[in-house]
Amino acid sequence: MKAFSALLAAVILFAATAFGAETKVLVSDVHICCKSCVTGIETALKDVKGVKFAVDKDKDTVAITADEAANAQAAVDALGGAGYYGKLDSKDVAFKAGAAPDGKVAKVEVSGIHNCCGKCTTAINKAIKAVAGVKETTAKPKLTTFEVTGDFEAKAVVKALNDAGFQAQVK
């Protein structure tokens, strides 16, 4: 009976660690320029089940601790859905790729991006205007949808925004 109890305890311990393992993810290089950016992140993550998080505006990071990998992924999805993007230190989770048409385009609509203030808009415009062939953007503070015109690769706009800490869809 002692052997059975010991075996049962080992199985329970293994199951608890294998299926309920805590997952930690550090998201770095996120665009966090002001208190409204911090509030946007907090709002995006506050209701994600099984997740605790800490936003560091000075380091442009979001530290996520989840009770399991699926909830860590849900937190990253929520961040992306709120228009934020960053580098992940975990191979267990990933941001969903921002949609963009293939090849060169003359005009695209950017949507779903976090853009709460003038500093966000400045960072967005700087990133987009660095893309070869971009002539103009209509991004203004508080707009989460705007146009980009010129003769450029749409996927390069998505990459530039991601590199600047923003997630967006491009149509």
C-alpha positions as CSV (number, residue, x, y, z in Angstrom):
1,M,0.0,0.0,0.0
2,K,2.9,2.4,0.7
3,A,4.3,1.7,-2.7
4,F,1.0,2.5,-4.3
5,S,0.7,5.7,-2.3
6,A,4.2,6.8,-3.3
7,L,3.4,6.0,-7.0
8,L,0.2,8.0,-6.8
9,A,1.9,11.0,-5.2
10,A,4.6,10.9,-7.9
11,V,1.9,10.8,-10.7
12,I,0.0,13.7,-9.1
13,L,3.2,15.7,-8.8
14,F,4.2,15.0,-12.4
15,A,0.7,16.0,-13.7
16,A,0.7,19.2,-11.7
17,T,4.1,20.3,-13.0
18,A,3.5,19.1,-16.6
19,F,0.0,20.4,-17.1
20,G,0.0,23.5,-14.8
21,A,3.5,24.7,-15.4
22,E,3.9,28.5,-15.0
23,T,4.9,30.3,-18.2
24,K,6.9,33.5,-18.1
25,V,7.2,35.8,-21.1
26,L,9.0,39.1,-21.4
27,V,7.8,41.3,-24.3
28,S,10.5,43.9,-25.1
29,D,10.7,46.9,-27.5
30,V,7.0,47.6,-27.0
31,H,6.0,51.2,-27.8
32,I,5.1,52.6,-24.4
33,C,5.5,56.4,-24.5
34,C,3.0,57.6,-21.9
35,K,0.5,56.8,-19.2
36,S,-2.2,56.2,-21.8
37,C,0.0,53.5,-23.4
38,V,0.4,51.9,-20.0
39,T,-3.3,52.1,-19.4
40,G,-4.0,50.6,-22.9
41,I,-1.8,47.6,-22.1
42,E,-3.4,47.2,-18.6
43,T,-6.8,47.3,-20.2
44,A,-5.9,44.7,-22.8
45,L,-4.5,42.3,-20.2
46,K,-6.6,42.8,-17.1
47,D,-9.2,40.1,-18.0
48,V,-6.9,37.5,-19.5
49,K,-7.5,34.3,-17.4
50,G,-4.6,33.0,-15.4
51,V,-2.3,35.9,-16.2
52,K,-0.3,38.4,-14.1
53,F,1.7,41.2,-15.7
54,A,3.9,44.2,-15.1
55,V,4.4,47.1,-17.5
56,D,7.7,48.9,-17.4
57,K,7.3,52.2,-19.4
58,D,11.0,53.1,-18.8
59,K,12.2,49.8,-20.3
60,D,9.4,49.4,-22.9
61,T,8.6,45.9,-21.6
62,V,5.7,43.9,-20.5
63,A,6.4,40.9,-18.2
64,I,3.8,38.3,-18.4
65,T,3.4,35.4,-15.9
66,A,0.7,32.9,-16.8
67,D,-0.4,29.7,-15.1
68,E,-0.1,27.8,-18.4
69,A,1.3,28.4,-21.9
70,A,-2.2,28.8,-23.5
71,N,-2.9,31.7,-21.2
72,A,0.4,33.3,-22.0
73,Q,-0.5,33.0,-25.7
74,A,-3.9,34.6,-24.9
75,A,-2.1,37.5,-23.2
76,V,0.2,38.0,-26.2
77,D,-2.9,37.8,-28.5
78,A,-4.6,40.5,-26.4
79,L,-1.6,42.8,-26.6
80,G,-1.5,42.4,-30.4
81,G,-5.2,42.9,-30.6
82,A,-4.8,46.2,-28.7
83,G,-2.2,47.4,-31.3
84,Y,1.0,46.6,-29.4
85,Y,3.9,44.5,-30.6
86,G,7.3,43.5,-29.2
87,K,10.1,41.0,-29.2
88,L,9.3,37.8,-27.2
89,D,11.9,35.9,-25.1
90,S,9.8,32.7,-25.4
91,K,9.4,30.2,-28.2
92,D,6.1,29.0,-26.6
93,V,4.2,32.1,-27.7
94,A,4.1,34.3,-30.8
95,F,2.4,37.4,-32.1
96,K,0.0,36.7,-34.9
97,A,1.4,38.1,-38.2
98,G,-0.1,41.4,-39.3
99,A,-2.0,40.9,-42.6
100,A,-0.7,42.7,-45.6
101,P,-0.9,42.2,-49.4
102,D,2.0,40.9,-51.3
103,G,4.0,43.1,-53.7
104,K,4.1,46.8,-54.3
105,V,1.1,48.9,-53.7
106,A,0.1,52.6,-54.2
107,K,-2.1,52.8,-51.1
108,V,-3.0,50.8,-48.0
109,E,-5.3,51.2,-45.0
110,V,-3.6,50.6,-41.7
111,S,-5.9,49.6,-38.9
112,G,-6.0,48.2,-35.3
113,I,-2.9,50.1,-34.2
114,H,-2.4,51.7,-30.8
115,N,-2.2,55.4,-31.3
116,C,-3.2,57.3,-28.2
117,C,-1.2,60.5,-28.5
118,G,1.2,62.7,-30.5
119,K,4.2,60.7,-29.4
120,C,2.6,57.5,-30.7
121,T,1.8,59.2,-34.0
122,T,5.3,60.6,-34.3
123,A,6.7,57.1,-33.8
124,I,4.2,55.6,-36.3
125,N,5.0,58.2,-39.0
126,K,8.7,57.9,-38.5
127,A,8.6,54.1,-38.9
128,I,6.3,54.2,-41.9
129,K,8.2,57.0,-43.7
130,A,11.4,55.0,-43.4
131,V,9.9,52.4,-45.8
132,A,11.2,52.9,-49.3
133,G,8.6,54.4,-51.6
134,V,6.3,55.7,-48.9
135,K,5.2,59.3,-49.8
136,E,2.6,60.1,-47.1
137,T,0.5,58.9,-44.2
138,T,-2.7,60.3,-42.8
139,A,-1.9,59.1,-39.2
140,K,-3.0,61.6,-36.6
141,P,-3.2,61.3,-32.8
142,K,-6.1,59.0,-31.6
143,L,-6.7,57.6,-35.1
144,T,-6.3,53.8,-35.1
145,T,-7.1,53.6,-38.9
146,F,-5.3,55.7,-41.5
147,E,-3.9,55.5,-45.0
148,V,-0.4,55.2,-46.4
149,T,0.4,56.2,-50.0
150,G,3.3,56.0,-52.4
151,D,4.9,53.0,-54.3
152,F,6.0,50.6,-51.6
153,E,5.9,47.0,-50.2
154,A,2.9,46.7,-47.9
155,K,4.6,44.0,-45.9
156,A,7.5,46.4,-45.3
157,V,5.1,48.8,-43.6
158,V,4.0,46.0,-41.2
159,K,7.6,45.1,-40.4
160,A,8.5,48.8,-39.8
161,L,5.5,49.2,-37.5
162,N,6.4,45.9,-35.6
163,D,10.0,47.0,-35.3
164,A,8.7,50.3,-33.7
165,G,6.5,48.4,-31.2
166,F,3.1,48.5,-32.9
167,Q,0.8,45.7,-34.2
168,A,-1.4,46.6,-37.2
169,Q,-3.4,45.2,-40.1
170,V,-2.7,46.5,-43.6
171,K,-5.3,46.2,-46.3
